[in-house]
Amino acid sequence: MPPVLHSPVLEALGRRITGGELPAGAVLTLDGIGAEFEVSRTVAREAMRLLEGLGLVRSGPRVGIVVLPHDAWNVLDPRVIEWRLDGPGRASQLRSLTELRQAVEPLAAACAARGASAAVRDELVATGRRLRELGEAGHGDGEEFLALDIRLHELLMRSSGNELFSALADVVAVVISGRTHLGLMPAHPEPEALDAHEAVALAVARGDGAAAEEAMARIVREVRGALGRPPAVGPAA
């Protein structure tokens, strides 16, 4: 099924479900979906199959397509996270995700200090240095800064040697991207944040797990503290 056909249906219904517009127990039909979105039953069925894979709906004989409660959702799927970050439950979603990051990322950084390859260590140092350059030059609000920030966190998670941490790399990426594009990051990176990002890169490069863990803990503590501050005004960072 070409994504261009079912994607608008998937996006619209996914956002309605995760945003509460379609509550648990609501019943959908392929005919109703087809009529609303002007798509064929085949396209509607494919969208429902994908939503079922995300735990948002369940289909069955004589019951139709039923919206499932929150505890059935695949809450770590990047699409579900993105929809929830863009919905009315944004604050709660950010809090939960930040608590997850606080529990996982410092240890992942410590593990990366033990197991990262020489190439990854070099890339981390270069990435941390470039983040500082961009931030201090007033370019912390651009897409290059965002891409490098995501890359640094991704490298740490995927180089941890722990397959579960690696599996969460995409989750961390969508959280960082979501906070940025929703204007929930400071318009200009805090010097302390730039220091901590470069510090974690350098600690991993020299194989200092304790220092890497502490530097990453500083990063996620700052993120958690920022949740209580007003949203940024102006360009996202």
Summary of the structure (lengths in Angstrom):
residues: 237
radius of gyration: 20.3
end to end distance: 36.3
largest distance: 61.9
contacts: 759
relative contact order: 0.12
helix: 68%
strand: 4%
